[in-house]
Amino acid sequence: MKSTIVDGGETVSVGDYVCFKHCIEQTGEIKAIRRNSLGQIELTLESTDDCGGLTRTMMYAEDCWVE
C-alpha cells in the first residue's frame, strides 16, 4: 500500500509524518504501510528517541493523526 487514511480523515503516504502516542505523544515518519491478516492497516514509523537514536514503531493507522 502506498497511502491510507488516519484518524481525522487525512490521507497519508510513505514519507509523510504523523503523530502517535506510544508512552508519550511523538511524531514519526511513515516507512511502510501494510494490511495485516485481520484487515487492519499498520504503519511502520521511524522517530528519534531522547538520545538522538532512531526507533521503529508499528502503529495502527486509526491510532495516528496529522497536526
CNS distance restraints for C-alpha pairs under 8 A (distance, minus, plus):
assign (resid   1 and name CA) (resid  33 and name CA) 5.58 0.50 0.50
assign (resid   1 and name CA) (resid  34 and name CA) 5.79 0.50 0.50
assign (resid   1 and name CA) (resid  35 and name CA) 7.87 0.50 0.50
assign (resid   2 and name CA) (resid  13 and name CA) 5.66 0.50 0.50
assign (resid   2 and name CA) (resid  14 and name CA) 6.17 0.50 0.50
assign (resid   2 and name CA) (resid  32 and name CA) 7.93 0.50 0.50
assign (resid   2 and name CA) (resid  33 and name CA) 6.52 0.50 0.50
assign (resid   3 and name CA) (resid  11 and name CA) 6.70 0.50 0.50
assign (resid   3 and name CA) (resid  12 and name CA) 5.43 0.50 0.50
assign (resid   3 and name CA) (resid  13 and name CA) 4.16 0.50 0.50
assign (resid   3 and name CA) (resid  14 and name CA) 6.71 0.50 0.50
assign (resid   3 and name CA) (resid  33 and name CA) 7.06 0.50 0.50
assign (resid   4 and name CA) (resid  11 and name CA) 5.52 0.50 0.50
assign (resid   4 and name CA) (resid  12 and name CA) 5.58 0.50 0.50
assign (resid   4 and name CA) (resid  13 and name CA) 6.59 0.50 0.50
assign (resid   4 and name CA) (resid  33 and name CA) 7.65 0.50 0.50
assign (resid   4 and name CA) (resid  41 and name CA) 7.79 0.50 0.50
assign (resid   4 and name CA) (resid  61 and name CA) 7.50 0.50 0.50
assign (resid   5 and name CA) (resid   9 and name CA) 5.75 0.50 0.50
assign (resid   5 and name CA) (resid  10 and name CA) 5.46 0.50 0.50
assign (resid   5 and name CA) (resid  11 and name CA) 4.38 0.50 0.50
assign (resid   5 and name CA) (resid  12 and name CA) 6.12 0.50 0.50
assign (resid   5 and name CA) (resid  61 and name CA) 6.88 0.50 0.50
assign (resid   5 and name CA) (resid  62 and name CA) 7.83 0.50 0.50
assign (resid   6 and name CA) (resid  10 and name CA) 5.67 0.50 0.50
assign (resid   6 and name CA) (resid  11 and name CA) 6.50 0.50 0.50
assign (resid   6 and name CA) (resid  12 and name CA) 7.14 0.50 0.50
assign (resid   6 and name CA) (resid  61 and name CA) 4.95 0.50 0.50
assign (resid   6 and name CA) (resid  62 and name CA) 5.21 0.50 0.50
assign (resid   6 and name CA) (resid  63 and name CA) 7.24 0.50 0.50
assign (resid   6 and name CA) (resid  64 and name CA) 5.69 0.50 0.50
assign (resid   6 and name CA) (resid  65 and name CA) 5.58 0.50 0.50
assign (resid   6 and name CA) (resid  66 and name CA) 7.73 0.50 0.50
assign (resid   7 and name CA) (resid  61 and name CA) 7.07 0.50 0.50
assign (resid   7 and name CA) (resid  62 and name CA) 5.03 0.50 0.50
assign (resid   7 and name CA) (resid  63 and name CA) 6.43 0.50 0.50
assign (resid   7 and name CA) (resid  64 and name CA) 5.85 0.50 0.50
assign (resid   7 and name CA) (resid  65 and name CA) 5.10 0.50 0.50
assign (resid   7 and name CA) (resid  66 and name CA) 7.95 0.50 0.50
assign (resid   8 and name CA) (resid  65 and name CA) 6.44 0.50 0.50
assign (resid   8 and name CA) (resid  66 and name CA) 7.69 0.50 0.50
assign (resid  10 and name CA) (resid  65 and name CA) 7.54 0.50 0.50
assign (resid  10 and name CA) (resid  66 and name CA) 6.91 0.50 0.50
assign (resid  12 and name CA) (resid  16 and name CA) 6.17 0.50 0.50
assign (resid  13 and name CA) (resid  30 and name CA) 7.14 0.50 0.50
assign (resid  13 and name CA) (resid  33 and name CA) 7.94 0.50 0.50
assign (resid  14 and name CA) (resid  29 and name CA) 7.71 0.50 0.50
assign (resid  14 and name CA) (resid  30 and name CA) 4.98 0.50 0.50
assign (resid  14 and name CA) (resid  31 and name CA) 5.53 0.50 0.50
assign (resid  14 and name CA) (resid  32 and name CA) 5.93 0.50 0.50
assign (resid  14 and name CA) (resid  33 and name CA) 6.97 0.50 0.50
assign (resid  15 and name CA) (resid  29 and name CA) 5.83 0.50 0.50
assign (resid  15 and name CA) (resid  30 and name CA) 5.22 0.50 0.50
assign (resid  15 and name CA) (resid  31 and name CA) 6.23 0.50 0.50
assign (resid  16 and name CA) (resid  29 and name CA) 5.66 0.50 0.50
assign (resid  16 and name CA) (resid  30 and name CA) 5.67 0.50 0.50
assign (resid  17 and name CA) (resid  27 and name CA) 6.54 0.50 0.50
assign (resid  17 and name CA) (resid  28 and name CA) 5.38 0.50 0.50
assign (resid  17 and name CA) (resid  29 and name CA) 4.35 0.50 0.50
assign (resid  17 and name CA) (resid  30 and name CA) 6.08 0.50 0.50
assign (resid  17 and name CA) (resid  66 and name CA) 7.52 0.50 0.50
assign (resid  18 and name CA) (resid  27 and name CA) 5.56 0.50 0.50
assign (resid  18 and name CA) (resid  28 and name CA) 5.64 0.50 0.50
assign (resid  18 and name CA) (resid  29 and name CA) 6.55 0.50 0.50
assign (resid  18 and name CA) (resid  30 and name CA) 7.31 0.50 0.50
assign (resid  18 and name CA) (resid  64 and name CA) 6.22 0.50 0.50
assign (resid  18 and name CA) (resid  65 and name CA) 5.62 0.50 0.50
assign (resid  18 and name CA) (resid  66 and name CA) 5.13 0.50 0.50
assign (resid  18 and name CA) (resid  67 and name CA) 7.63 0.50 0.50
assign (resid  19 and name CA) (resid  25 and name CA) 6.93 0.50 0.50
assign (resid  19 and name CA) (resid  26 and name CA) 5.60 0.50 0.50
assign (resid  19 and name CA) (resid  27 and name CA) 4.34 0.50 0.50
assign (resid  19 and name CA) (resid  28 and name CA) 6.44 0.50 0.50
assign (resid  19 and name CA) (resid  64 and name CA) 5.57 0.50 0.50
assign (resid  19 and name CA) (resid  65 and name CA) 5.25 0.50 0.50
assign (resid  19 and name CA) (resid  66 and name CA) 5.93 0.50 0.50
assign (resid  19 and name CA) (resid  67 and name CA) 7.19 0.50 0.50
assign (resid  20 and name CA) (resid  25 and name CA) 5.67 0.50 0.50
assign (resid  20 and name CA) (resid  26 and name CA) 5.47 0.50 0.50
assign (resid  20 and name CA) (resid  27 and name CA) 6.24 0.50 0.50
assign (resid  20 and name CA) (resid  28 and name CA) 7.66 0.50 0.50
assign (resid  20 and name CA) (resid  59 and name CA) 7.77 0.50 0.50
assign (resid  20 and name CA) (resid  63 and name CA) 6.47 0.50 0.50
assign (resid  20 and name CA) (resid  64 and name CA) 4.77 0.50 0.50
assign (resid  20 and name CA) (resid  65 and name CA) 6.64 0.50 0.50
assign (resid  21 and name CA) (resid  25 and name CA) 4.25 0.50 0.50
assign (resid  21 and name CA) (resid  26 and name CA) 6.00 0.50 0.50
assign (resid  21 and name CA) (resid  63 and name CA) 7.76 0.50 0.50
assign (resid  21 and name CA) (resid  64 and name CA) 7.74 0.50 0.50
assign (resid  22 and name CA) (resid  26 and name CA) 7.25 0.50 0.50
assign (resid  26 and name CA) (resid  47 and name CA) 7.68 0.50 0.50
assign (resid  27 and name CA) (resid  47 and name CA) 6.47 0.50 0.50
assign (resid  28 and name CA) (resid  45 and name CA) 5.29 0.50 0.50
assign (resid  28 and name CA) (resid  46 and name CA) 5.12 0.50 0.50
assign (resid  28 and name CA) (resid  47 and name CA) 4.49 0.50 0.50
assign (resid  28 and name CA) (resid  48 and name CA) 7.81 0.50 0.50
assign (resid  29 and name CA) (resid  45 and name CA) 5.31 0.50 0.50
assign (resid  29 and name CA) (resid  46 and name CA) 5.22 0.50 0.50
assign (resid  29 and name CA) (resid  47 and name CA) 6.49 0.50 0.50
assign (resid  30 and name CA) (resid  43 and name CA) 6.38 0.50 0.50
assign (resid  30 and name CA) (resid  44 and name CA) 5.87 0.50 0.50
assign (resid  30 and name CA) (resid  45 and name CA) 4.68 0.50 0.50
assign (resid  30 and name CA) (resid  46 and name CA) 6.63 0.50 0.50
assign (resid  31 and name CA) (resid  43 and name CA) 7.41 0.50 0.50
assign (resid  31 and name CA) (resid  44 and name CA) 5.42 0.50 0.50
assign (resid  31 and name CA) (resid  45 and name CA) 5.67 0.50 0.50
assign (resid  31 and name CA) (resid  46 and name CA) 6.74 0.50 0.50
assign (resid  32 and name CA) (resid  43 and name CA) 5.81 0.50 0.50
assign (resid  32 and name CA) (resid  44 and name CA) 5.03 0.50 0.50
assign (resid  32 and name CA) (resid  45 and name CA) 7.40 0.50 0.50
assign (resid  33 and name CA) (resid  41 and name CA) 6.96 0.50 0.50
assign (resid  33 and name CA) (resid  42 and name CA) 5.81 0.50 0.50
assign (resid  33 and name CA) (resid  43 and name CA) 4.77 0.50 0.50
assign (resid  33 and name CA) (resid  44 and name CA) 6.47 0.50 0.50
assign (resid  34 and name CA) (resid  41 and name CA) 5.70 0.50 0.50
assign (resid  34 and name CA) (resid  42 and name CA) 5.37 0.50 0.50
assign (resid  34 and name CA) (resid  43 and name CA) 6.71 0.50 0.50
assign (resid  35 and name CA) (resid  39 and name CA) 5.55 0.50 0.50
assign (resid  35 and name CA) (resid  40 and name CA) 5.46 0.50 0.50
assign (resid  35 and name CA) (resid  41 and name CA) 4.48 0.50 0.50
assign (resid  35 and name CA) (resid  42 and name CA) 6.01 0.50 0.50
assign (resid  36 and name CA) (resid  40 and name CA) 5.52 0.50 0.50
assign (resid  36 and name CA) (resid  41 and name CA) 6.44 0.50 0.50
assign (resid  36 and name CA) (resid  42 and name CA) 6.85 0.50 0.50
assign (resid  40 and name CA) (resid  60 and name CA) 7.00 0.50 0.50
assign (resid  41 and name CA) (resid  60 and name CA) 5.75 0.50 0.50
assign (resid  41 and name CA) (resid  61 and name CA) 5.63 0.50 0.50
assign (resid  41 and name CA) (resid  62 and name CA) 7.88 0.50 0.50
assign (resid  42 and name CA) (resid  58 and name CA) 6.46 0.50 0.50
assign (resid  42 and name CA) (resid  59 and name CA) 5.70 0.50 0.50
assign (resid  42 and name CA) (resid  60 and name CA) 4.50 0.50 0.50
assign (resid  42 and name CA) (resid  61 and name CA) 5.81 0.50 0.50
assign (resid  43 and name CA) (resid  58 and name CA) 5.60 0.50 0.50
assign (resid  43 and name CA) (resid  59 and name CA) 5.32 0.50 0.50
assign (resid  43 and name CA) (resid  60 and name CA) 5.95 0.50 0.50
assign (resid  43 and name CA) (resid  61 and name CA) 6.07 0.50 0.50
assign (resid  44 and name CA) (resid  56 and name CA) 6.74 0.50 0.50
assign (resid  44 and name CA) (resid  57 and name CA) 5.78 0.50 0.50
assign (resid  44 and name CA) (resid  58 and name CA) 4.61 0.50 0.50
assign (resid  44 and name CA) (resid  59 and name CA) 6.63 0.50 0.50
assign (resid  45 and name CA) (resid  56 and name CA) 5.49 0.50 0.50
assign (resid  45 and name CA) (resid  57 and name CA) 5.13 0.50 0.50
assign (resid  45 and name CA) (resid  58 and name CA) 6.12 0.50 0.50
assign (resid  45 and name CA) (resid  59 and name CA) 7.38 0.50 0.50
assign (resid  46 and name CA) (resid  54 and name CA) 6.52 0.50 0.50
assign (resid  46 and name CA) (resid  55 and name CA) 5.53 0.50 0.50
assign (resid  46 and name CA) (resid  56 and name CA) 4.49 0.50 0.50
assign (resid  46 and name CA) (resid  57 and name CA) 6.40 0.50 0.50
assign (resid  47 and name CA) (resid  54 and name CA) 5.63 0.50 0.50
assign (resid  47 and name CA) (resid  55 and name CA) 5.32 0.50 0.50
assign (resid  47 and name CA) (resid  56 and name CA) 6.56 0.50 0.50
assign (resid  48 and name CA) (resid  52 and name CA) 5.63 0.50 0.50
assign (resid  48 and name CA) (resid  53 and name CA) 5.52 0.50 0.50
assign (resid  48 and name CA) (resid  54 and name CA) 4.62 0.50 0.50
assign (resid  48 and name CA) (resid  55 and name CA) 6.02 0.50 0.50
assign (resid  49 and name CA) (resid  53 and name CA) 5.39 0.50 0.50
assign (resid  49 and name CA) (resid  54 and name CA) 6.04 0.50 0.50
assign (resid  49 and name CA) (resid  55 and name CA) 6.33 0.50 0.50
assign (resid  59 and name CA) (resid  63 and name CA) 6.69 0.50 0.50
assign (resid  59 and name CA) (resid  64 and name CA) 7.34 0.50 0.50
assign (resid  60 and name CA) (resid  64 and name CA) 7.01 0.50 0.50
